[in-house]
């Protein structure tokens, strides 16, 4: 985020190594910040099936240099395609002993951030990849064909990434619509029962599945003291809208039965996108 809008920055090997070190510094045995010392194979989670063998270790320095040149070069290709190719190329080179998935996704997001797309809901496809892990591995296997083959057609990968961005945008729009509906129901309940208007912030957050804490509630309501926030949350729990969990500083509130029921009613069961209401 710091480098995304730095006009003096250019992609470089040092930044790639530094990002990897940040991700894996707690695991020295996995060579954080260093190129892998030997061969490596990518295995499908769950089955252990080998889907790809990384590029020859002796080629890593030169291939990374080529990748960096491509990242810094002027291009007429859309930013999403360039970001997708950055992800693919780093994955196929596979320069690190571990954490390549995180690194490739970070680089993809970084390329988009450099284009001004900094909101994680649009610059990241992390959530989609998490729900489509098998498809992700299948596309990588289709494009990579088991080993380093830069001559292969990358179109299936580009399509996969564009679909991922589209699905995440659709998910965001759907969630926004759900939140709008929840706020309407909550505000109507508050008006009907003559409750404090600010209660809506805690009730709506709980309804969509967030853990409501004193501090987070205060961050949403201007000039609300810790004591007043505590009383509000206690009152909402007494009325059954919230359910307290934990003790003292660890206390948070989740949705009560009324909010859970309201959230379920607002969701169309025919919709294919994963809901987010009612999380623990």
DRENPA-3360 file (N, C-alpha, C; in nm, 2 decimals, always signed):
BEGIN
1 = XXXXXXXX = +0.08/-0.12/+0.00/+0.00/+0.00/+0.00/+0.09/+0.13/+0.00 ~ +0.20/+0.12/+0.07/+0.29/+0.23/+0.07/+0.35/+0.26/-0.07 ~ +0.38/+0.15/-0.14/+0.45/+0.17/-0.26/+0.36/+0.18/-0.38 ~ +0.23/+0.15/-0.36/+0.14/+0.15/-0.47/+0.13/+0.28/-0.55 ~ +0.13/+0.39/-0.47/+0.12/+0.52/-0.54/+0.25/+0.60/-0.53 ~ +0.36/+0.53/-0.51/+0.49/+0.59/-0.51/+0.54/+0.61/-0.66 ~ +0.54/+0.72/-0.71/+0.58/+0.74/-0.85/+0.73/+0.71/-0.88 ~ +0.81/+0.70/-0.78/+0.95/+0.67/-0.80/+0.97/+0.52/-0.79;
9 = XXXXXXXX = +0.87/+0.44/-0.75/+0.90/+0.30/-0.73/+0.89/+0.22/-0.87 ~ +0.98/+0.12/-0.88/+0.97/+0.02/-0.99/+0.99/-0.11/-0.92 ~ +0.92/-0.21/-0.98/+0.93/-0.35/-0.93/+1.07/-0.40/-0.93 ~ +1.11/-0.47/-0.83/+1.25/-0.52/-0.82/+1.26/-0.64/-0.74 ~ +1.37/-0.71/-0.75/+1.39/-0.84/-0.68/+1.39/-0.82/-0.53 ~ +1.44/-0.71/-0.48/+1.45/-0.68/-0.34/+1.31/-0.68/-0.27 ~ +1.21/-0.62/-0.34/+1.08/-0.61/-0.29/+1.01/-0.75/-0.28 ~ +1.04/-0.83/-0.39/+0.98/-0.96/-0.39/+1.04/-1.04/-0.27;
17 = XXXXXXXX = +1.17/-1.03/-0.25/+1.23/-1.10/-0.14/+1.18/-1.05/-0.01 ~ +1.17/-0.92/+0.01/+1.12/-0.86/+0.13/+0.98/-0.91/+0.17 ~ +0.89/-0.91/+0.07/+0.76/-0.95/+0.09/+0.75/-1.10/+0.14 ~ +0.83/-1.18/+0.07/+0.84/-1.32/+0.11/+0.90/-1.34/+0.26 ~ +1.00/-1.26/+0.29/+1.05/-1.26/+0.42/+0.94/-1.22/+0.53 ~ +0.87/-1.12/+0.50/+0.76/-1.08/+0.59/+0.66/-1.19/+0.61 ~ +0.63/-1.26/+0.51/+0.53/-1.37/+0.52/+0.58/-1.49/+0.59 ~ +0.71/-1.52/+0.58/+0.76/-1.65/+0.63/+0.88/-1.63/+0.73;
25 = XXXXXXXX = +0.90/-1.51/+0.79/+1.01/-1.49/+0.88/+1.00/-1.58/+1.00 ~ +0.88/-1.62/+1.04/+0.87/-1.70/+1.16/+0.90/-1.85/+1.13 ~ +0.93/-1.88/+1.00/+0.97/-2.02/+0.97/+1.10/-2.02/+0.90 ~ +1.21/-2.01/+0.97/+1.35/-2.00/+0.91/+1.38/-2.12/+0.82 ~ +1.33/-2.23/+0.85/+1.36/-2.35/+0.77/+1.30/-2.34/+0.63 ~ +1.21/-2.25/+0.60/+1.15/-2.24/+0.47/+1.22/-2.12/+0.39 ~ +1.34/-2.09/+0.43/+1.42/-1.99/+0.35/+1.35/-1.86/+0.32 ~ +1.30/-1.79/+0.42/+1.23/-1.66/+0.40/+1.32/-1.56/+0.34;
33 = XXXXXXXX = +1.27/-1.50/+0.23/+1.34/-1.40/+0.16/+1.45/-1.45/+0.07 ~ +1.46/-1.58/+0.05/+1.57/-1.64/-0.03/+1.50/-1.73/-0.14 ~ +1.57/-1.74/-0.26/+1.53/-1.83/-0.36/+1.55/-1.97/-0.31 ~ +1.46/-2.06/-0.35/+1.47/-2.20/-0.30/+1.60/-2.26/-0.35 ~ +1.66/-2.35/-0.27/+1.79/-2.41/-0.29/+1.78/-2.53/-0.39 ~ +1.67/-2.58/-0.42/+1.66/-2.71/-0.50/+1.53/-2.72/-0.57 ~ +1.50/-2.84/-0.63/+1.37/-2.86/-0.70/+1.25/-2.85/-0.61 ~ +1.14/-2.83/-0.67/+1.01/-2.83/-0.59/+0.90/-2.88/-0.67;
41 = XXXXXXXX = +0.80/-2.94/-0.60/+0.68/-2.99/-0.67/+0.55/-2.93/-0.60 ~ +0.46/-2.89/-0.68/+0.33/-2.84/-0.63/+0.23/-2.96/-0.62 ~ +0.17/-2.98/-0.50/+0.08/-3.09/-0.48/-0.06/-3.04/-0.45 ~ -0.16/-3.10/-0.50/-0.30/-3.07/-0.48/-0.34/-3.10/-0.33 ~ -0.39/-3.00/-0.27/-0.43/-3.02/-0.13/-0.54/-3.12/-0.12 ~ -0.53/-3.21/-0.03/-0.63/-3.31/-0.01/-0.59/-3.45/-0.07 ~ -0.55/-3.44/-0.19/-0.51/-3.57/-0.26/-0.36/-3.60/-0.26 ~ -0.28/-3.49/-0.25/-0.14/-3.51/-0.26/-0.09/-3.53/-0.40;
49 = XXXXXXXX = -0.18/-3.51/-0.50/-0.14/-3.53/-0.64/-0.04/-3.42/-0.68 ~ +0.07/-3.46/-0.75/+0.16/-3.36/-0.80/+0.10/-3.30/-0.93 ~ +0.09/-3.17/-0.93/+0.03/-3.10/-1.05/+0.13/-3.01/-1.12 ~ +0.25/-2.99/-1.06/+0.34/-2.90/-1.13/+0.48/-2.91/-1.06 ~ +0.58/-2.90/-1.15/+0.72/-2.90/-1.10/+0.78/-2.76/-1.13 ~ +0.83/-2.69/-1.03/+0.89/-2.56/-1.06/+1.00/-2.56/-1.15 ~ +1.03/-2.44/-1.21/+1.14/-2.42/-1.30/+1.27/-2.46/-1.24 ~ +1.37/-2.50/-1.33/+1.50/-2.54/-1.28/+1.56/-2.44/-1.19;
57 = XXXXXXXX = +1.61/-2.48/-1.08/+1.66/-2.38/-0.98/+1.77/-2.29/-1.04 ~ +1.85/-2.34/-1.13/+1.95/-2.26/-1.19/+1.90/-2.14/-1.28 ~ +1.77/-2.16/-1.32/+1.71/-2.06/-1.41/+1.64/-1.95/-1.33 ~ +1.62/-1.96/-1.20/+1.54/-1.87/-1.12/+1.59/-1.73/-1.13 ~ +1.72/-1.70/-1.11/+1.77/-1.56/-1.12/+1.73/-1.49/-1.25 ~ +1.76/-1.56/-1.36/+1.73/-1.50/-1.49/+1.58/-1.49/-1.52 ~ +1.50/-1.59/-1.48/+1.36/-1.58/-1.50/+1.30/-1.47/-1.41 ~ +1.34/-1.45/-1.29/+1.29/-1.34/-1.21/+1.33/-1.21/-1.27;
65 = XXXXXXXX = +1.45/-1.20/-1.33/+1.49/-1.07/-1.40/+1.39/-1.04/-1.51 ~ +1.36/-1.15/-1.59/+1.26/-1.13/-1.70/+1.13/-1.09/-1.65 ~ +1.08/-1.15/-1.54/+0.95/-1.11/-1.48/+0.95/-0.97/-1.44 ~ +1.06/-0.92/-1.38/+1.06/-0.78/-1.33/+1.06/-0.69/-1.45 ~ +1.13/-0.72/-1.55/+1.13/-0.64/-1.67/+0.99/-0.63/-1.73 ~ +0.92/-0.74/-1.73/+0.78/-0.74/-1.78/+0.69/-0.66/-1.69 ~ +0.71/-0.66/-1.56/+0.63/-0.59/-1.47/+0.64/-0.44/-1.49 ~ +0.77/-0.39/-1.52/+0.79/-0.25/-1.53/+0.77/-0.20/-1.67;
73 = XXXXXXXX = +0.75/-0.28/-1.77/+0.74/-0.24/-1.91/+0.60/-0.18/-1.93 ~ +0.60/-0.08/-2.02/+0.48/-0.02/-2.07/+0.40/-0.13/-2.14 ~ +0.26/-0.12/-2.13/+0.18/-0.22/-2.19/+0.04/-0.17/-2.22 ~ -0.02/-0.21/-2.33/-0.15/-0.18/-2.36/-0.25/-0.28/-2.31 ~ -0.21/-0.38/-2.25/-0.30/-0.49/-2.20/-0.37/-0.43/-2.08 ~ -0.49/-0.47/-2.05/-0.57/-0.43/-1.94/-0.50/-0.47/-1.81 ~ -0.52/-0.39/-1.71/-0.45/-0.41/-1.58/-0.48/-0.55/-1.52 ~ -0.60/-0.59/-1.53/-0.64/-0.72/-1.48/-0.57/-0.84/-1.54;
81 = XXXXXXXX = -0.54/-0.82/-1.67/-0.47/-0.93/-1.75/-0.32/-0.92/-1.70 ~ -0.27/-0.81/-1.69/-0.12/-0.80/-1.65/-0.11/-0.85/-1.51 ~ -0.20/-0.82/-1.42/-0.19/-0.87/-1.29/-0.21/-1.02/-1.28 ~ -0.30/-1.08/-1.36/-0.32/-1.22/-1.37/-0.19/-1.29/-1.42 ~ -0.12/-1.23/-1.52/+0.00/-1.29/-1.58/+0.11/-1.28/-1.48 ~ +0.12/-1.18/-1.40/+0.22/-1.16/-1.29/+0.20/-1.28/-1.19 ~ +0.08/-1.31/-1.16/+0.05/-1.42/-1.07/+0.09/-1.55/-1.13 ~ +0.05/-1.57/-1.25/+0.08/-1.70/-1.32/+0.24/-1.72/-1.33;
89 = XXXXXXXX = +0.31/-1.62/-1.38/+0.45/-1.63/-1.41/+0.53/-1.66/-1.28 ~ +0.49/-1.58/-1.17/+0.56/-1.61/-1.04/+0.53/-1.75/-0.99 ~ +0.41/-1.80/-1.01/+0.37/-1.93/-0.97/+0.45/-2.04/-1.05 ~ +0.46/-2.02/-1.18/+0.53/-2.11/-1.26/+0.68/-2.11/-1.24 ~ +0.74/-2.00/-1.22/+0.88/-2.00/-1.19/+0.90/-2.06/-1.05 ~ +0.81/-2.04/-0.96/+0.81/-2.10/-0.83/+0.95/-2.08/-0.76 ~ +0.99/-1.95/-0.74/+1.12/-1.93/-0.69/+1.15/-1.95/-0.54 ~ +1.04/-1.97/-0.46/+1.05/-1.99/-0.32/+1.02/-2.13/-0.27;
97 = XXXXXXXX = +1.07/-2.17/-0.16/+1.05/-2.30/-0.10/+0.91/-2.32/-0.05 ~ +0.85/-2.21/-0.01/+0.71/-2.22/+0.04/+0.65/-2.08/+0.03 ~ +0.51/-2.08/+0.04/+0.44/-1.95/+0.04/+0.43/-1.89/-0.10 ~ +0.44/-1.97/-0.20/+0.43/-1.91/-0.34/+0.29/-1.87/-0.37 ~ +0.19/-1.94/-0.32/+0.05/-1.90/-0.34/+0.03/-1.76/-0.29 ~ +0.07/-1.74/-0.16/+0.05/-1.60/-0.10/+0.12/-1.50/-0.18 ~ +0.25/-1.53/-0.21/+0.33/-1.43/-0.29/+0.27/-1.40/-0.42 ~ +0.22/-1.50/-0.49/+0.16/-1.47/-0.63/+0.04/-1.39/-0.61;
105 = XXXXXXXX = -0.05/-1.42/-0.51/-0.17/-1.34/-0.49/-0.13/-1.20/-0.45 ~ -0.03/-1.18/-0.37/+0.01/-1.05/-0.33/+0.06/-0.97/-0.45 ~ +0.14/-1.03/-0.54/+0.19/-0.96/-0.65/+0.08/-0.92/-0.75 ~ -0.02/-1.01/-0.76/-0.13/-0.98/-0.85/-0.21/-0.86/-0.79 ~ -0.23/-0.85/-0.66/-0.29/-0.74/-0.60/-0.21/-0.61/-0.61 ~ -0.08/-0.63/-0.60/+0.02/-0.52/-0.61/+0.01/-0.45/-0.75 ~ +0.01/-0.53/-0.85/+0.00/-0.48/-0.99/-0.13/-0.40/-1.00 ~ -0.24/-0.45/-0.95/-0.36/-0.37/-0.96/-0.36/-0.24/-0.88;
113 = XXXXXXXX = -0.30/-0.26/-0.76/-0.29/-0.14/-0.67/-0.21/-0.03/-0.74 ~ -0.11/-0.07/-0.82/-0.03/+0.03/-0.89/-0.11/+0.10/-1.00 ~ -0.22/+0.04/-1.03/-0.31/+0.10/-1.13/-0.43/+0.18/-1.06 ~ -0.42/+0.19/-0.93/-0.52/+0.27/-0.85/-0.63/+0.18/-0.80 ~ -0.63/+0.05/-0.83/-0.73/-0.04/-0.78/-0.68/-0.09/-0.64 ~ -0.71/-0.02/-0.53/-0.66/-0.05/-0.40/-0.76/-0.12/-0.31 ~ -0.88/-0.11/-0.34/-0.98/-0.17/-0.25/-0.97/-0.32/-0.26 ~ -0.95/-0.39/-0.15/-0.93/-0.54/-0.16/-1.04/-0.61/-0.22;
121 = XXXXXXXX = -1.16/-0.56/-0.21/-1.28/-0.62/-0.27/-1.27/-0.63/-0.43 ~ -1.18/-0.55/-0.48/-1.17/-0.54/-0.63/-1.02/-0.58/-0.67 ~ -0.93/-0.56/-0.59/-0.79/-0.59/-0.62/-0.75/-0.73/-0.59 ~ -0.82/-0.80/-0.50/-0.79/-0.93/-0.46/-0.89/-1.03/-0.50 ~ -0.85/-1.15/-0.54/-0.94/-1.26/-0.57/-0.92/-1.37/-0.47 ~ -0.87/-1.34/-0.35/-0.84/-1.43/-0.24/-0.96/-1.51/-0.20 ~ -1.08/-1.45/-0.18/-1.19/-1.52/-0.14/-1.24/-1.62/-0.24 ~ -1.24/-1.58/-0.37/-1.29/-1.67/-0.47/-1.20/-1.79/-0.48;
129 = XXXXXXXX = -1.07/-1.77/-0.47/-0.97/-1.88/-0.48/-0.99/-1.98/-0.36 ~ -1.03/-1.92/-0.25/-1.05/-2.00/-0.13/-1.17/-2.10/-0.15 ~ -1.27/-2.05/-0.22/-1.39/-2.13/-0.24/-1.38/-2.22/-0.37 ~ -1.28/-2.19/-0.46/-1.27/-2.27/-0.58/-1.13/-2.33/-0.59 ~ -1.08/-2.38/-0.48/-0.94/-2.43/-0.48/-0.92/-2.54/-0.58 ~ -1.01/-2.63/-0.60/-0.99/-2.74/-0.70/-0.98/-2.69/-0.84 ~ -1.07/-2.59/-0.87/-1.06/-2.53/-1.01/-0.93/-2.46/-1.03 ~ -0.89/-2.39/-0.93/-0.76/-2.32/-0.93/-0.64/-2.41/-0.97;
137 = XXXXXXXX = -0.64/-2.52/-0.90/-0.53/-2.62/-0.93/-0.55/-2.68/-1.07 ~ -0.67/-2.70/-1.11/-0.70/-2.76/-1.24/-0.65/-2.67/-1.35 ~ -0.68/-2.54/-1.34/-0.63/-2.44/-1.44/-0.48/-2.43/-1.44 ~ -0.42/-2.43/-1.33/-0.27/-2.42/-1.32/-0.22/-2.55/-1.39 ~ -0.28/-2.66/-1.37/-0.23/-2.79/-1.43/-0.25/-2.78/-1.58 ~ -0.36/-2.73/-1.62/-0.39/-2.72/-1.77/-0.29/-2.63/-1.84 ~ -0.26/-2.52/-1.78/-0.17/-2.42/-1.84/-0.02/-2.46/-1.82 ~ +0.01/-2.51/-1.71/+0.15/-2.55/-1.68/+0.19/-2.68/-1.75;
145 = XXXXXXXX = +0.09/-2.77/-1.76/+0.12/-2.91/-1.81/+0.23/-2.98/-1.74 ~ +0.24/-2.96/-1.61/+0.33/-3.03/-1.52/+0.47/-2.97/-1.50 ~ +0.51/-2.88/-1.58/+0.65/-2.82/-1.56/+0.65/-2.68/-1.63 ~ +0.77/-2.63/-1.62/+0.80/-2.49/-1.68/+0.79/-2.49/-1.83 ~ +0.67/-2.44/-1.88/+0.65/-2.44/-2.02/+0.59/-2.30/-2.06 ~ +0.68/-2.19/-2.07/+0.63/-2.06/-2.09/+0.56/-2.04/-2.23 ~ +0.58/-2.14/-2.32/+0.52/-2.13/-2.45/+0.38/-2.17/-2.45 ~ +0.33/-2.23/-2.34/+0.19/-2.27/-2.33/+0.09/-2.16/-2.34;
153 = XXXXXXXX = -0.03/-2.19/-2.38/-0.14/-2.09/-2.39/-0.19/-2.05/-2.25 ~ -0.19/-1.93/-2.21/-0.23/-1.88/-2.08/-0.38/-1.84/-2.08 ~ -0.45/-1.85/-2.19/-0.59/-1.80/-2.20/-0.68/-1.86/-2.09 ~ -0.67/-2.00/-2.06/-0.75/-2.05/-1.95/-0.73/-1.98/-1.82 ~ -0.61/-1.95/-1.79/-0.58/-1.88/-1.67/-0.63/-1.74/-1.67 ~ -0.62/-1.67/-1.78/-0.67/-1.53/-1.79/-0.82/-1.53/-1.77 ~ -0.89/-1.63/-1.83/-1.04/-1.64/-1.81/-1.07/-1.67/-1.67 ~ -1.00/-1.76/-1.61/-1.02/-1.79/-1.47/-1.01/-1.67/-1.38;
161 = XXXXXXXX = -0.91/-1.59/-1.40/-0.89/-1.47/-1.31/-1.00/-1.36/-1.34 ~ -1.04/-1.35/-1.46/-1.14/-1.25/-1.50/-1.28/-1.29/-1.43 ~ -1.30/-1.42/-1.44/-1.42/-1.48/-1.37/-1.42/-1.45/-1.22 ~ -1.30/-1.47/-1.17/-1.28/-1.45/-1.02/-1.31/-1.31/-0.98 ~ -1.26/-1.21/-1.06/-1.29/-1.07/-1.03/-1.44/-1.04/-1.05 ~ -1.50/-1.10/-1.15/-1.64/-1.07/-1.18/-1.72/-1.13/-1.06 ~ -1.69/-1.25/-1.02/-1.77/-1.31/-0.91/-1.75/-1.24/-0.78 ~ -1.63/-1.19/-0.75/-1.61/-1.11/-0.63/-1.69/-0.98/-0.63;
169 = XXXXXXXX = -1.69/-0.92/-0.75/-1.77/-0.79/-0.76/-1.92/-0.82/-0.75 ~ -1.97/-0.93/-0.80/-2.11/-0.97/-0.79/-2.14/-1.00/-0.64 ~ -2.04/-1.07/-0.57/-2.06/-1.10/-0.43/-2.07/-0.97/-0.35 ~ -1.98/-0.87/-0.38/-1.99/-0.74/-0.31/-2.12/-0.67/-0.33 ~ -2.17/-0.67/-0.46/-2.30/-0.60/-0.48/-2.41/-0.67/-0.41 ~ -2.41/-0.81/-0.41/-2.51/-0.88/-0.34/-2.51/-0.85/-0.19 ~ -2.39/-0.85/-0.13/-2.37/-0.83/+0.01/-2.42/-0.68/+0.05 ~ -2.39/-0.59/-0.04/-2.43/-0.45/-0.02/-2.58/-0.44/-0.02;
177 = XXXXXXXX = -2.65/-0.52/-0.11/-2.79/-0.52/-0.11/-2.85/-0.58/+0.01 ~ -2.79/-0.68/+0.06/-2.83/-0.75/+0.19/-2.82/-0.65/+0.30 ~ -2.71/-0.58/+0.31/-2.68/-0.48/+0.42/-2.79/-0.37/+0.41 ~ -2.82/-0.32/+0.29/-2.92/-0.22/+0.28/-3.06/-0.27/+0.33 ~ -3.09/-0.39/+0.30/-3.22/-0.45/+0.35/-3.22/-0.46/+0.50 ~ -3.11/-0.51/+0.55/-3.10/-0.52/+0.70/-3.11/-0.39/+0.77 ~ -3.05/-0.29/+0.72/-3.06/-0.15/+0.78/-3.20/-0.10/+0.78 ~ -3.27/-0.13/+0.67/-3.41/-0.09/+0.66/-3.50/-0.15/+0.77;
185 = XXXXXXXX = -3.48/-0.28/+0.79/-3.55/-0.36/+0.89/-3.52/-0.31/+1.03 ~ -3.39/-0.30/+1.05/-3.34/-0.26/+1.18/-3.39/-0.12/+1.22 ~ -3.39/-0.02/+1.12/-3.43/+0.11/+1.15/-3.58/+0.12/+1.17 ~ -3.66/+0.03/+1.10/-3.80/+0.03/+1.12/-3.83/-0.03/+1.26 ~ -3.76/-0.13/+1.31/-3.78/-0.19/+1.44/-3.75/-0.08/+1.55 ~ -3.64/-0.01/+1.53/-3.60/+0.10/+1.63/-3.71/+0.20/+1.63 ~ -3.76/+0.24/+1.52/-3.86/+0.35/+1.51/-3.99/+0.30/+1.58 ~ -4.03/+0.17/+1.55/-4.15/+0.12/+1.61/-4.14/+0.11/+1.76;
193 = XXXXXXXX = -4.03/+0.07/+1.81/-4.01/+0.05/+1.96/-3.96/+0.17/+2.03 ~ -3.93/+0.28/+1.96/-3.89/+0.40/+2.02/-3.75/+0.39/+2.09 ~ -3.66/+0.31/+2.02/-3.53/+0.29/+2.08/-3.44/+0.40/+2.03 ~ -3.32/+0.41/+2.08/-3.22/+0.50/+2.04/-3.17/+0.48/+1.90 ~ -3.16/+0.58/+1.82/-3.12/+0.56/+1.68/-2.98/+0.50/+1.66 ~ -2.89/+0.53/+1.75/-2.76/+0.47/+1.74/-2.75/+0.32/+1.76 ~ -2.85/+0.26/+1.82/-2.86/+0.12/+1.83/-2.84/+0.05/+1.70 ~ -2.89/+0.11/+1.59/-2.89/+0.05/+1.46/-2.75/+0.00/+1.42;
201 = XXXXXXXX = -2.64/+0.08/+1.46/-2.51/+0.04/+1.42/-2.47/-0.10/+1.48 ~ -2.50/-0.12/+1.60/-2.47/-0.25/+1.67/-2.56/-0.36/+1.61 ~ -2.68/-0.33/+1.60/-2.78/-0.43/+1.55/-2.75/-0.47/+1.41 ~ -2.72/-0.38/+1.32/-2.69/-0.41/+1.18/-2.56/-0.49/+1.17 ~ -2.46/-0.45/+1.24/-2.33/-0.52/+1.24/-2.35/-0.67/+1.29 ~ -2.42/-0.68/+1.39/-2.45/-0.82/+1.45/-2.53/-0.90/+1.35 ~ -2.62/-0.84/+1.28/-2.71/-0.91/+1.18/-2.63/-0.97/+1.07 ~ -2.53/-0.89/+1.02/-2.45/-0.94/+0.91/-2.34/-1.04/+0.95;
209 = XXXXXXXX = -2.32/-1.06/+1.08/-2.23/-1.16/+1.13/-2.11/-1.11/+1.19 ~ -2.09/-0.98/+1.21/-1.97/-0.93/+1.28/-1.98/-0.95/+1.43 ~ -1.87/-0.96/+1.49/-1.86/-0.95/+1.64/-1.86/-0.81/+1.68 ~ -1.96/-0.77/+1.76/-1.98/-0.63/+1.80/-1.91/-0.62/+1.94 ~ -1.81/-0.53/+1.94/-1.73/-0.50/+2.06/-1.76/-0.36/+2.10 ~ -1.73/-0.33/+2.23/-1.74/-0.19/+2.28/-1.67/-0.09/+2.19 ~ -1.54/-0.13/+2.16/-1.45/-0.04/+2.08/-1.50/-0.02/+1.94 ~ -1.55/-0.13/+1.88/-1.59/-0.12/+1.74/-1.72/-0.04/+1.73;
217 = XXXXXXXX = -1.81/-0.06/+1.83/-1.94/+0.02/+1.83/-1.91/+0.16/+1.85 ~ -1.81/+0.20/+1.94/-1.78/+0.34/+1.96/-1.72/+0.40/+1.83 ~ -1.65/+0.32/+1.76/-1.59/+0.38/+1.64/-1.69/+0.42/+1.53 ~ -1.81/+0.36/+1.54/-1.92/+0.39/+1.45/-2.01/+0.50/+1.49 ~ -2.01/+0.53/+1.62/-2.09/+0.64/+1.68/-2.01/+0.75/+1.74 ~ -2.02/+0.87/+1.68/-1.94/+0.98/+1.72/-1.97/+1.02/+1.87 ~ -1.86/+1.05/+1.94/-1.87/+1.11/+2.08/-1.94/+1.01/+2.18 ~ -1.93/+0.88/+2.16/-1.99/+0.79/+2.25/-1.88/+0.74/+2.34;
225 = XXXXXXXX = -1.91/+0.75/+2.47/-1.81/+0.71/+2.57/-1.81/+0.56/+2.59 ~ -1.70/+0.51/+2.65/-1.69/+0.36/+2.67/-1.81/+0.32/+2.76 ~ -1.84/+0.40/+2.86/-1.95/+0.36/+2.96/-2.08/+0.36/+2.89 ~ -2.11/+0.46/+2.81/-2.24/+0.46/+2.73/-2.25/+0.35/+2.63 ~ -2.14/+0.32/+2.57/-2.14/+0.21/+2.47/-2.17/+0.08/+2.54 ~ -2.11/+0.06/+2.66/-2.13/-0.06/+2.74/-2.27/-0.07/+2.78 ~ -2.34/+0.04/+2.82/-2.48/+0.03/+2.86/-2.57/+0.00/+2.74 ~ -2.54/+0.06/+2.62/-2.61/+0.03/+2.50/-2.61/-0.12/+2.47;
233 = XXXXXXXX = -2.49/-0.17/+2.47/-2.48/-0.31/+2.43/-2.55/-0.40/+2.54 ~ -2.53/-0.37/+2.66/-2.60/-0.44/+2.77/-2.75/-0.44/+2.75 ~ -2.81/-0.32/+2.72/-2.95/-0.30/+2.70/-3.00/-0.38/+2.58 ~ -2.92/-0.38/+2.47/-2.96/-0.46/+2.35/-2.96/-0.61/+2.38 ~ -2.87/-0.65/+2.47/-2.86/-0.79/+2.51/-2.98/-0.83/+2.60 ~ -3.02/-0.74/+2.68/-3.13/-0.76/+2.77/-3.26/-0.77/+2.69 ~ -3.27/-0.70/+2.58/-3.39/-0.70/+2.49/-3.38/-0.82/+2.40 ~ -3.27/-0.89/+2.39/-3.26/-1.01/+2.31/-3.21/-0.99/+2.17;
241 = XXXXXXXX = -3.17/-0.87/+2.14/-3.12/-0.84/+2.00/-2.98/-0.89/+1.99 ~ -2.90/-0.88/+2.10/-2.76/-0.93/+2.10/-2.74/-1.04/+2.20 ~ -2.64/-1.12/+2.18/-2.61/-1.22/+2.27/-2.46/-1.20/+2.32 ~ -2.44/-1.18/+2.45/-2.30/-1.15/+2.50/-2.22/-1.28/+2.50 ~ -2.09/-1.27/+2.47/-2.00/-1.39/+2.47/-1.87/-1.34/+2.53 ~ -1.81/-1.42/+2.61/-1.68/-1.38/+2.67/-1.70/-1.30/+2.79 ~ -1.59/-1.27/+2.86/-1.59/-1.19/+2.98/-1.49/-1.07/+2.97 ~ -1.52/-0.96/+3.04/-1.44/-0.84/+3.06/-1.39/-0.79/+2.92;
249 = XXXXXXXX = -1.26/-0.78/+2.90/-1.21/-0.72/+2.78/-1.23/-0.81/+2.66 ~ -1.25/-0.93/+2.68/-1.27/-1.02/+2.57/-1.42/-1.04/+2.53 ~ -1.50/-0.96/+2.59/-1.65/-0.97/+2.56/-1.68/-0.91/+2.43 ~ -1.77/-0.98/+2.36/-1.82/-0.93/+2.23/-1.97/-0.98/+2.22 ~ -2.04/-0.93/+2.13/-2.18/-0.96/+2.11/-2.21/-1.01/+1.97 ~ -2.29/-1.11/+1.96/-2.34/-1.17/+1.83/-2.49/-1.14/+1.82 ~ -2.54/-1.18/+1.71/-2.68/-1.16/+1.68/-2.77/-1.25/+1.77 ~ -2.88/-1.19/+1.82/-2.98/-1.27/+1.89/-3.08/-1.33/+1.79;
257 = XXXXXXXX = -3.18/-1.40/+1.84/-3.27/-1.47/+1.75/-3.35/-1.38/+1.65 ~ -3.39/-1.26/+1.70/-3.46/-1.17/+1.61/-3.38/-1.13/+1.49 ~ -3.25/-1.09/+1.52/-3.17/-1.05/+1.41/-3.13/-1.16/+1.32 ~ -3.11/-1.28/+1.37/-3.08/-1.40/+1.29/-3.20/-1.43/+1.20 ~ -3.32/-1.43/+1.25/-3.44/-1.46/+1.17/-3.46/-1.36/+1.07 ~ -3.44/-1.23/+1.10/-3.45/-1.12/+1.00/-3.35/-1.14/+0.89 ~ -3.23/-1.17/+0.92/-3.13/-1.19/+0.82/-3.16/-1.30/+0.72 ~ -3.21/-1.41/+0.78/-3.24/-1.53/+0.69/-3.36/-1.49/+0.60;
265 = XXXXXXXX = -3.46/-1.42/+0.65/-3.57/-1.39/+0.56/-3.53/-1.29/+0.45 ~ -3.43/-1.21/+0.47/-3.39/-1.12/+0.37/-3.30/-1.18/+0.26 ~ -3.26/-1.30/+0.27/-3.18/-1.37/+0.17/-3.26/-1.46/+0.08 ~ -3.24/-1.45/-0.04/-3.30/-1.53/-0.14/-3.23/-1.66/-0.15 ~ -3.30/-1.77/-0.11/-3.23/-1.90/-0.11/-3.19/-1.95/-0.24 ~ -3.25/-1.89/-0.35/-3.21/-1.93/-0.48/-3.08/-1.88/-0.53 ~ -3.03/-1.78/-0.46/-2.90/-1.71/-0.50/-2.79/-1.81/-0.47 ~ -2.69/-1.81/-0.57/-2.58/-1.91/-0.56/-2.46/-1.85/-0.48;
273 = XXXXXXXX = -2.46/-1.72/-0.46/-2.34/-1.67/-0.39/-2.35/-1.70/-0.24 ~ -2.24/-1.73/-0.18/-2.23/-1.77/-0.04/-2.28/-1.65/+0.05 ~ -2.37/-1.68/+0.14/-2.42/-1.58/+0.23/-2.31/-1.55/+0.34 ~ -2.33/-1.43/+0.40/-2.24/-1.40/+0.51/-2.31/-1.37/+0.64 ~ -2.44/-1.38/+0.64/-2.51/-1.35/+0.76/-2.50/-1.47/+0.86 ~ -2.51/-1.43/+0.99/-2.51/-1.54/+1.09/-2.38/-1.61/+1.12 ~ -2.27/-1.55/+1.08/-2.14/-1.61/+1.11/-2.12/-1.61/+1.26 ~ -2.04/-1.70/+1.31/-2.00/-1.71/+1.46/-1.92/-1.59/+1.49;
% end
